[in-house]
Amino acid sequence: MLSWPEDFSTCTLDEVLGWLAENRAWNKEIRVKTTTLVNRRLSKSISQDDYLATRKLVHEESMECRRRANIIEAQIARHTVGPFREG
């Protein structure tokens, strides 16, 4: 998993967009892992138990990646829409 800032309050839009690019790359890696895992199981090069254990880990990574994507989307909205709001 990627290192991750806990506080985005000081991040610029460019920094947030950088996090977006990194998260998308990580998502692509996760998809490749999933495909490789399924192919290994179909070819019976790993046991069902190993498949299930690894699949659980990959699923957890996928969920974390999605959580981070939601946070990034909210930060992009805050940077792009926030300045135009009337308060």
Biopython code that builds the backbone (N, CA, C, O; Angstrom):
import numpy as np
from Bio.PDB.StructureBuilder import StructureBuilder

atoms = [
    (1, "MET", "N", (0.832, -1.176, 0.000)),
    (1, "MET", "CA", (0.000, 0.000, 0.000)),
    (1, "MET", "C", (0.882, 1.247, 0.000)),
    (1, "MET", "O", (2.007, 1.238, 0.501)),
    (2, "LEU", "N", (0.362, 2.271, -0.552)),
    (2, "LEU", "CA", (1.083, 3.529, -0.620)),
    (2, "LEU", "C", (1.122, 4.234, 0.720)),
    (2, "LEU", "O", (0.239, 4.053, 1.559)),
    (3, "SER", "N", (2.174, 5.055, 0.915)),
    (3, "SER", "CA", (2.143, 5.921, 2.084)),
    (3, "SER", "C", (1.000, 6.906, 1.871)),
    (3, "SER", "O", (0.629, 7.201, 0.735)),
    (4, "TRP", "N", (0.451, 7.404, 2.954)),
    (4, "TRP", "CA", (-0.782, 8.175, 2.822)),
    (4, "TRP", "C", (-0.804, 9.292, 3.845)),
    (4, "TRP", "O", (-0.580, 9.044, 5.029)),
    (5, "PRO", "N", (-1.071, 10.531, 3.410)),
    (5, "PRO", "CA", (-1.156, 11.613, 4.388)),
    (5, "PRO", "C", (-2.455, 11.497, 5.186)),
    (5, "PRO", "O", (-3.511, 11.194, 4.630)),
    (6, "GLU", "N", (-2.367, 11.734, 6.455)),
    (6, "GLU", "CA", (-3.569, 11.688, 7.292)),
    (6, "GLU", "C", (-4.328, 13.010, 7.245)),
    (6, "GLU", "O", (-5.523, 13.055, 7.535)),
    (7, "ASP", "N", (-3.636, 14.078, 6.881)),
    (7, "ASP", "CA", (-4.243, 15.401, 6.880)),
    (7, "ASP", "C", (-4.028, 16.055, 5.511)),
    (7, "ASP", "O", (-2.894, 16.327, 5.116)),
    (8, "PHE", "N", (-5.110, 16.298, 4.806)),
    (8, "PHE", "CA", (-5.033, 16.928, 3.490)),
    (8, "PHE", "C", (-5.223, 18.443, 3.555)),
    (8, "PHE", "O", (-5.213, 19.109, 2.520)),
    (9, "SER", "N", (-5.391, 18.982, 4.728)),
    (9, "SER", "CA", (-5.746, 20.403, 4.852)),
    (9, "SER", "C", (-4.681, 21.337, 4.281)),
    (9, "SER", "O", (-4.997, 22.454, 3.873)),
    (10, "THR", "N", (-3.434, 20.896, 4.247)),
    (10, "THR", "CA", (-2.369, 21.754, 3.725)),
    (10, "THR", "C", (-1.975, 21.399, 2.297)),
    (10, "THR", "O", (-1.079, 22.025, 1.730)),
    (11, "CYS", "N", (-2.628, 20.408, 1.714)),
    (11, "CYS", "CA", (-2.281, 19.975, 0.356)),
    (11, "CYS", "C", (-2.874, 20.912, -0.688)),
    (11, "CYS", "O", (-4.007, 21.379, -0.563)),
    (12, "THR", "N", (-2.088, 21.169, -1.705)),
    (12, "THR", "CA", (-2.577, 21.953, -2.834)),
    (12, "THR", "C", (-3.342, 21.028, -3.774)),
    (12, "THR", "O", (-3.294, 19.805, -3.639)),
    (13, "LEU", "N", (-4.048, 21.633, -4.727)),
    (13, "LEU", "CA", (-4.764, 20.830, -5.716)),
    (13, "LEU", "C", (-3.785, 19.957, -6.498)),
    (13, "LEU", "O", (-4.080, 18.795, -6.780)),
    (14, "ASP", "N", (-2.629, 20.507, -6.848)),
    (14, "ASP", "CA", (-1.632, 19.711, -7.582)),
    (14, "ASP", "C", (-1.171, 18.501, -6.773)),
    (14, "ASP", "O", (-0.971, 17.422, -7.331)),
    (15, "GLU", "N", (-1.003, 18.672, -5.468)),
    (15, "GLU", "CA", (-0.614, 17.545, -4.619)),
    (15, "GLU", "C", (-1.725, 16.501, -4.564)),
    (15, "GLU", "O", (-1.458, 15.301, -4.624)),
    (16, "VAL", "N", (-2.948, 16.952, -4.453)),
    (16, "VAL", "CA", (-4.085, 16.025, -4.427)),
    (16, "VAL", "C", (-4.172, 15.274, -5.755)),
    (16, "VAL", "O", (-4.442, 14.074, -5.772)),
    (17, "LEU", "N", (-3.946, 15.967, -6.854)),
    (17, "LEU", "CA", (-3.962, 15.301, -8.162)),
    (17, "LEU", "C", (-2.828, 14.283, -8.270)),
    (17, "LEU", "O", (-2.975, 13.250, -8.923)),
    (18, "GLY", "N", (-1.705, 14.575, -7.632)),
    (18, "GLY", "CA", (-0.611, 13.605, -7.583)),
    (18, "GLY", "C", (-1.021, 12.346, -6.831)),
    (18, "GLY", "O", (-0.706, 11.233, -7.253)),
    (19, "TRP", "N", (-1.732, 12.528, -5.704)),
    (19, "TRP", "CA", (-2.252, 11.388, -4.955)),
    (19, "TRP", "C", (-3.252, 10.600, -5.789)),
    (19, "TRP", "O", (-3.307, 9.372, -5.716)),
    (20, "LEU", "N", (-4.041, 11.316, -6.582)),
    (20, "LEU", "CA", (-4.998, 10.650, -7.467)),
    (20, "LEU", "C", (-4.273, 9.752, -8.462)),
    (20, "LEU", "O", (-4.664, 8.604, -8.671)),
    (21, "ALA", "N", (-3.224, 10.275, -9.068)),
    (21, "ALA", "CA", (-2.454, 9.480, -10.034)),
    (21, "ALA", "C", (-1.830, 8.256, -9.367)),
    (21, "ALA", "O", (-1.847, 7.165, -9.936)),
    (22, "GLU", "N", (-1.280, 8.432, -8.163)),
    (22, "GLU", "CA", (-0.690, 7.305, -7.458)),
    (22, "GLU", "C", (-1.736, 6.266, -7.077)),
    (22, "GLU", "O", (-1.489, 5.064, -7.171)),
    (23, "ASN", "N", (-2.898, 6.729, -6.649)),
    (23, "ASN", "CA", (-3.958, 5.798, -6.275)),
    (23, "ASN", "C", (-4.460, 5.028, -7.496)),
    (23, "ASN", "O", (-4.759, 3.838, -7.402)),
    (24, "ARG", "N", (-4.552, 5.699, -8.624)),
    (24, "ARG", "CA", (-4.970, 5.000, -9.854)),
    (24, "ARG", "C", (-3.949, 3.942, -10.258)),
    (24, "ARG", "O", (-4.320, 2.853, -10.696)),
    (25, "ALA", "N", (-2.663, 4.261, -10.111)),
    (25, "ALA", "CA", (-1.618, 3.279, -10.425)),
    (25, "ALA", "C", (-1.711, 2.089, -9.480)),
    (25, "ALA", "O", (-1.556, 0.942, -9.898)),
    (26, "TRP", "N", (-1.966, 2.366, -8.204)),
    (26, "TRP", "CA", (-2.120, 1.291, -7.233)),
    (26, "TRP", "C", (-3.329, 0.428, -7.583)),
    (26, "TRP", "O", (-3.270, -0.797, -7.475)),
    (27, "ASN", "N", (-4.426, 1.062, -8.002)),
    (27, "ASN", "CA", (-5.624, 0.321, -8.395)),
    (27, "ASN", "C", (-5.310, -0.608, -9.575)),
    (27, "ASN", "O", (-5.801, -1.736, -9.629)),
    (28, "LYS", "N", (-4.510, -0.138, -10.496)),
    (28, "LYS", "CA", (-4.127, -0.961, -11.642)),
    (28, "LYS", "C", (-3.309, -2.165, -11.168)),
    (28, "LYS", "O", (-3.511, -3.278, -11.652)),
    (29, "GLU", "N", (-2.385, -1.948, -10.222)),
    (29, "GLU", "CA", (-1.597, -3.051, -9.670)),
    (29, "GLU", "C", (-2.501, -4.082, -8.999)),
    (29, "GLU", "O", (-2.292, -5.287, -9.138)),
    (30, "ILE", "N", (-3.489, -3.607, -8.283)),
    (30, "ILE", "CA", (-4.417, -4.516, -7.605)),
    (30, "ILE", "C", (-5.187, -5.346, -8.626)),
    (30, "ILE", "O", (-5.384, -6.545, -8.429)),
    (31, "ARG", "N", (-5.624, -4.716, -9.714)),
    (31, "ARG", "CA", (-6.343, -5.459, -10.752)),
    (31, "ARG", "C", (-5.450, -6.525, -11.385)),
    (31, "ARG", "O", (-5.910, -7.630, -11.674)),
    (32, "VAL", "N", (-4.185, -6.198, -11.600)),
    (32, "VAL", "CA", (-3.239, -7.174, -12.160)),
    (32, "VAL", "C", (-3.055, -8.331, -11.177)),
    (32, "VAL", "O", (-3.039, -9.494, -11.580)),
    (33, "LYS", "N", (-2.914, -8.009, -9.884)),
    (33, "LYS", "CA", (-2.786, -9.053, -8.856)),
    (33, "LYS", "C", (-3.992, -9.981, -8.883)),
    (33, "LYS", "O", (-3.850, -11.201, -8.809)),
    (34, "THR", "N", (-5.176, -9.395, -8.990)),
    (34, "THR", "CA", (-6.405, -10.189, -8.989)),
    (34, "THR", "C", (-6.434, -11.119, -10.189)),
    (34, "THR", "O", (-6.751, -12.302, -10.056)),
    (35, "THR", "N", (-6.108, -10.595, -11.351)),
    (35, "THR", "CA", (-6.096, -11.411, -12.572)),
    (35, "THR", "C", (-5.074, -12.535, -12.466)),
    (35, "THR", "O", (-5.361, -13.679, -12.820)),
    (36, "THR", "N", (-3.891, -12.209, -11.981)),
    (36, "THR", "CA", (-2.843, -13.217, -11.827)),
    (36, "THR", "C", (-3.274, -14.289, -10.841)),
    (36, "THR", "O", (-3.058, -15.478, -11.073)),
    (37, "LEU", "N", (-3.882, -13.866, -9.742)),
    (37, "LEU", "CA", (-4.343, -14.811, -8.728)),
    (37, "LEU", "C", (-5.390, -15.761, -9.301)),
    (37, "LEU", "O", (-5.313, -16.972, -9.093)),
    (38, "VAL", "N", (-6.350, -15.225, -10.009)),
    (38, "VAL", "CA", (-7.402, -16.058, -10.608)),
    (38, "VAL", "C", (-6.785, -17.035, -11.617)),
    (38, "VAL", "O", (-7.134, -18.215, -11.640)),
    (39, "ASN", "N", (-5.879, -16.538, -12.438)),
    (39, "ASN", "CA", (-5.243, -17.417, -13.425)),
    (39, "ASN", "C", (-4.434, -18.529, -12.761)),
    (39, "ASN", "O", (-4.428, -19.665, -13.236)),
    (40, "ARG", "N", (-3.754, -18.202, -11.666)),
    (40, "ARG", "CA", (-2.996, -19.219, -10.942)),
    (40, "ARG", "C", (-3.930, -20.273, -10.355)),
    (40, "ARG", "O", (-3.602, -21.460, -10.346)),
    (41, "ARG", "N", (-5.070, -19.853, -9.876)),
    (41, "ARG", "CA", (-6.024, -20.817, -9.320)),
    (41, "ARG", "C", (-6.632, -21.671, -10.423)),
    (41, "ARG", "O", (-6.794, -22.881, -10.259)),
    (42, "LEU", "N", (-6.967, -21.047, -11.540)),
    (42, "LEU", "CA", (-7.541, -21.809, -12.655)),
    (42, "LEU", "C", (-6.561, -22.849, -13.196)),
    (42, "LEU", "O", (-6.964, -23.927, -13.633)),
    (43, "SER", "N", (-5.280, -22.516, -13.163)),
    (43, "SER", "CA", (-4.273, -23.465, -13.644)),
    (43, "SER", "C", (-3.867, -24.450, -12.548)),
    (43, "SER", "O", (-3.001, -25.303, -12.746)),
    (44, "LYS", "N", (-4.510, -24.313, -11.395)),
    (44, "LYS", "CA", (-4.287, -25.184, -10.234)),
    (44, "LYS", "C", (-2.844, -25.138, -9.734)),
    (44, "LYS", "O", (-2.324, -26.123, -9.209)),
    (45, "SER", "N", (-2.204, -23.974, -9.908)),
    (45, "SER", "CA", (-0.841, -23.834, -9.391)),
    (45, "SER", "C", (-0.827, -23.363, -7.942)),
    (45, "SER", "O", (0.237, -23.291, -7.327)),
    (46, "ILE", "N", (-2.015, -23.037, -7.382)),
    (46, "ILE", "CA", (-2.146, -22.755, -5.956)),
    (46, "ILE", "C", (-3.387, -23.464, -5.437)),
    (46, "ILE", "O", (-4.331, -23.732, -6.180)),
    (47, "SER", "N", (-3.359, -23.758, -4.156)),
    (47, "SER", "CA", (-4.493, -24.464, -3.547)),
    (47, "SER", "C", (-5.662, -23.504, -3.330)),
    (47, "SER", "O", (-5.509, -22.283, -3.382)),
    (48, "GLN", "N", (-6.815, -24.086, -3.091)),
    (48, "GLN", "CA", (-8.004, -23.291, -2.802)),
    (48, "GLN", "C", (-7.788, -22.446, -1.546)),
    (48, "GLN", "O", (-8.186, -21.282, -1.501)),
    (49, "ASP", "N", (-7.158, -23.034, -0.531)),
    (49, "ASP", "CA", (-6.907, -22.301, 0.711)),
    (49, "ASP", "C", (-5.975, -21.111, 0.483)),
    (49, "ASP", "O", (-6.220, -20.017, 0.993)),
    (50, "ASP", "N", (-4.900, -21.331, -0.290)),
    (50, "ASP", "CA", (-3.984, -20.232, -0.601)),
    (50, "ASP", "C", (-4.685, -19.158, -1.422)),
    (50, "ASP", "O", (-4.484, -17.962, -1.211)),
    (51, "TYR", "N", (-5.503, -19.603, -2.351)),
    (51, "TYR", "CA", (-6.259, -18.657, -3.173)),
    (51, "TYR", "C", (-7.162, -17.791, -2.295)),
    (51, "TYR", "O", (-7.174, -16.567, -2.427)),
    (52, "LEU", "N", (-7.911, -18.427, -1.404)),
    (52, "LEU", "CA", (-8.846, -17.688, -0.558)),
    (52, "LEU", "C", (-8.119, -16.718, 0.376)),
    (52, "LEU", "O", (-8.578, -15.593, 0.576)),
    (53, "ALA", "N", (-7.003, -17.141, 0.940)),
    (53, "ALA", "CA", (-6.242, -16.269, 1.841)),
    (53, "ALA", "C", (-5.690, -15.062, 1.088)),
    (53, "ALA", "O", (-5.775, -13.930, 1.564)),
    (54, "THR", "N", (-5.130, -15.312, -0.077)),
    (54, "THR", "CA", (-4.557, -14.217, -0.864)),
    (54, "THR", "C", (-5.657, -13.326, -1.406)),
    (54, "THR", "O", (-5.501, -12.106, -1.452)),
    (55, "ARG", "N", (-6.752, -13.911, -1.811)),
    (55, "ARG", "CA", (-7.880, -13.133, -2.330)),
    (55, "ARG", "C", (-8.417, -12.186, -1.257)),
    (55, "ARG", "O", (-8.805, -11.057, -1.554)),
    (56, "LYS", "N", (-8.436, -12.649, -0.025)),
    (56, "LYS", "CA", (-8.897, -11.796, 1.069)),
    (56, "LYS", "C", (-7.979, -10.584, 1.218)),
    (56, "LYS", "O", (-8.458, -9.463, 1.390)),
    (57, "LEU", "N", (-6.674, -10.796, 1.155)),
    (57, "LEU", "CA", (-5.720, -9.691, 1.265)),
    (57, "LEU", "C", (-5.867, -8.705, 0.103)),
    (57, "LEU", "O", (-5.841, -7.490, 0.301)),
    (58, "VAL", "N", (-6.021, -9.237, -1.093)),
    (58, "VAL", "CA", (-6.181, -8.375, -2.266)),
    (58, "VAL", "C", (-7.499, -7.598, -2.158)),
    (58, "VAL", "O", (-7.561, -6.428, -2.536)),
    (59, "HIS", "N", (-8.527, -8.233, -1.656)),
    (59, "HIS", "CA", (-9.817, -7.553, -1.468)),
    (59, "HIS", "C", (-9.681, -6.402, -0.470)),
    (59, "HIS", "O", (-10.236, -5.324, -0.681)),
    (60, "GLU", "N", (-8.945, -6.632, 0.613)),
    (60, "GLU", "CA", (-8.728, -5.580, 1.604)),
    (60, "GLU", "C", (-7.964, -4.404, 0.985)),
    (60, "GLU", "O", (-8.284, -3.247, 1.256)),
    (61, "GLU", "N", (-6.962, -4.695, 0.161)),
    (61, "GLU", "CA", (-6.239, -3.629, -0.543)),
    (61, "GLU", "C", (-7.176, -2.861, -1.461)),
    (61, "GLU", "O", (-7.127, -1.634, -1.540)),
    (62, "SER", "N", (-8.022, -3.597, -2.144)),
    (62, "SER", "CA", (-8.967, -2.975, -3.062)),
    (62, "SER", "C", (-9.930, -2.040, -2.326)),
    (62, "SER", "O", (-10.223, -0.944, -2.804)),
    (63, "MET", "N", (-10.409, -2.470, -1.186)),
    (63, "MET", "CA", (-11.322, -1.641, -0.402)),
    (63, "MET", "C", (-10.610, -0.378, 0.106)),
    (63, "MET", "O", (-11.193, 0.706, 0.111)),
    (64, "GLU", "N", (-9.361, -0.522, 0.530)),
    (64, "GLU", "CA", (-8.598, 0.635, 0.987)),
    (64, "GLU", "C", (-8.337, 1.599, -0.170)),
    (64, "GLU", "O", (-8.404, 2.817, 0.001)),
    (65, "CYS", "N", (-8.045, 1.058, -1.321)),
    (65, "CYS", "CA", (-7.834, 1.891, -2.505)),
    (65, "CYS", "C", (-9.093, 2.683, -2.832)),
    (65, "CYS", "O", (-9.020, 3.869, -3.156)),
    (66, "ARG", "N", (-10.239, 2.034, -2.749)),
    (66, "ARG", "CA", (-11.508, 2.714, -3.025)),
    (66, "ARG", "C", (-11.800, 3.790, -1.974)),
    (66, "ARG", "O", (-12.280, 4.875, -2.302)),
    (67, "ARG", "N", (-11.507, 3.480, -0.714)),
    (67, "ARG", "CA", (-11.695, 4.457, 0.356)),
    (67, "ARG", "C", (-10.851, 5.697, 0.087)),
    (67, "ARG", "O", (-11.316, 6.828, 0.229)),
    (68, "ARG", "N", (-9.603, 5.461, -0.303)),
    (68, "ARG", "CA", (-8.708, 6.575, -0.600)),
    (68, "ARG", "C", (-9.197, 7.366, -1.814)),
    (68, "ARG", "O", (-9.100, 8.592, -1.841)),
    (69, "ALA", "N", (-9.717, 6.668, -2.806)),
    (69, "ALA", "CA", (-10.250, 7.354, -3.990)),
    (69, "ALA", "C", (-11.395, 8.282, -3.596)),
    (69, "ALA", "O", (-11.494, 9.398, -4.106)),
    (70, "ASN", "N", (-12.252, 7.828, -2.698)),
    (70, "ASN", "CA", (-13.358, 8.672, -2.233)),
    (70, "ASN", "C", (-12.847, 9.913, -1.519)),
    (70, "ASN", "O", (-13.378, 11.007, -1.709)),
    (71, "ILE", "N", (-11.815, 9.745, -0.696)),
    (71, "ILE", "CA", (-11.230, 10.886, 0.010)),
    (71, "ILE", "C", (-10.618, 11.861, -0.992)),
    (71, "ILE", "O", (-10.799, 13.073, -0.877)),
    (72, "ILE", "N", (-9.903, 11.332, -1.964)),
    (72, "ILE", "CA", (-9.271, 12.184, -2.984)),
    (72, "ILE", "C", (-10.327, 12.941, -3.771)),
    (72, "ILE", "O", (-10.170, 14.134, -4.031)),
    (73, "GLU", "N", (-11.400, 12.260, -4.151)),
    (73, "GLU", "CA", (-12.481, 12.935, -4.884)),
    (73, "GLU", "C", (-13.073, 14.077, -4.070)),
    (73, "GLU", "O", (-13.373, 15.141, -4.612)),
    (74, "ALA", "N", (-13.239, 13.857, -2.774)),
    (74, "ALA", "CA", (-13.767, 14.911, -1.900)),
    (74, "ALA", "C", (-12.783, 16.078, -1.817)),
    (74, "ALA", "O", (-13.197, 17.237, -1.788)),
    (75, "GLN", "N", (-11.502, 15.781, -1.778)),
    (75, "GLN", "CA", (-10.499, 16.840, -1.721)),
    (75, "GLN", "C", (-10.456, 17.641, -3.024)),
    (75, "GLN", "O", (-10.290, 18.861, -3.002)),
    (76, "ILE", "N", (-10.606, 16.958, -4.145)),
    (76, "ILE", "CA", (-10.643, 17.655, -5.432)),
    (76, "ILE", "C", (-11.856, 18.570, -5.473)),
    (76, "ILE", "O", (-11.758, 19.714, -5.917)),
    (77, "ALA", "N", (-12.992, 18.078, -5.016)),
    (77, "ALA", "CA", (-14.200, 18.907, -4.981)),
    (77, "ALA", "C", (-13.991, 20.112, -4.063)),
    (77, "ALA", "O", (-14.408, 21.222, -4.393)),
    (78, "ARG", "N", (-13.355, 19.902, -2.923)),
    (78, "ARG", "CA", (-13.097, 20.994, -1.988)),
    (78, "ARG", "C", (-12.214, 22.061, -2.637)),
    (78, "ARG", "O", (-12.431, 23.255, -2.435)),
    (79, "HIS", "N", (-11.227, 21.634, -3.408)),
    (79, "HIS", "CA", (-10.314, 22.575, -4.047)),
    (79, "HIS", "C", (-10.954, 23.288, -5.251)),
    (79, "HIS", "O", (-10.684, 24.462, -5.502)),
    (80, "THR", "N", (-11.798, 22.565, -5.984)),
    (80, "THR", "CA", (-12.320, 23.148, -7.215)),
    (80, "THR", "C", (-13.658, 23.869, -7.013)),
    (80, "THR", "O", (-13.927, 24.867, -7.681)),
    (81, "VAL", "N", (-14.479, 23.381, -6.117)),
    (81, "VAL", "CA", (-15.784, 23.985, -5.890)),
    (81, "VAL", "C", (-15.757, 24.921, -4.695)),
    (81, "VAL", "O", (-16.448, 25.939, -4.684)),
    (82, "GLY", "N", (-14.967, 24.582, -3.696)),
    (82, "GLY", "CA", (-14.909, 25.335, -2.459)),
    (82, "GLY", "C", (-14.752, 26.854, -2.623)),
    (82, "GLY", "O", (-15.499, 27.605, -1.996)),
    (83, "PRO", "N", (-13.810, 27.328, -3.442)),
    (83, "PRO", "CA", (-13.607, 28.764, -3.543)),
    (83, "PRO", "C", (-14.798, 29.518, -4.148)),
    (83, "PRO", "O", (-14.896, 30.735, -3.993)),
    (84, "PHE", "N", (-15.700, 28.810, -4.832)),
    (84, "PHE", "CA", (-16.807, 29.475, -5.510)),
    (84, "PHE", "C", (-18.092, 29.479, -4.689)),
    (84, "PHE", "O", (-19.104, 30.044, -5.106)),
    (85, "ARG", "N", (-18.045, 28.850, -3.526)),
    (85, "ARG", "CA", (-19.240, 28.813, -2.683)),
    (85, "ARG", "C", (-19.448, 30.147, -2.008)),
    (85, "ARG", "O", (-18.497, 30.839, -1.645)),
    (86, "GLU", "N", (-20.707, 30.492, -1.847)),
    (86, "GLU", "CA", (-21.028, 31.698, -1.076)),
    (86, "GLU", "C", (-21.298, 31.249, 0.342)),
    (86, "GLU", "O", (-21.958, 30.234, 0.568)),
    (87, "GLY", "N", (-20.785, 32.010, 1.299)),
    (87, "GLY", "CA", (-20.911, 31.540, 2.655)),
    (87, "GLY", "C", (-21.722, 32.370, 3.495)),
    (87, "GLY", "O", (-21.901, 32.067, 4.675)),
]
sb = StructureBuilder()
sb.init_structure("model")
sb.init_model(0)
sb.init_chain("A")
sb.init_seg("    ")
for serial, (resi, resn, name, xyz) in enumerate(atoms, 1):
    if name == "N":
        sb.init_residue(resn, " ", resi, " ")
    sb.init_atom(name, np.array(xyz, "f"), 0.0, 1.0, " ", f" {name:<3s}", serial, name[0])
structure = sb.get_structure()
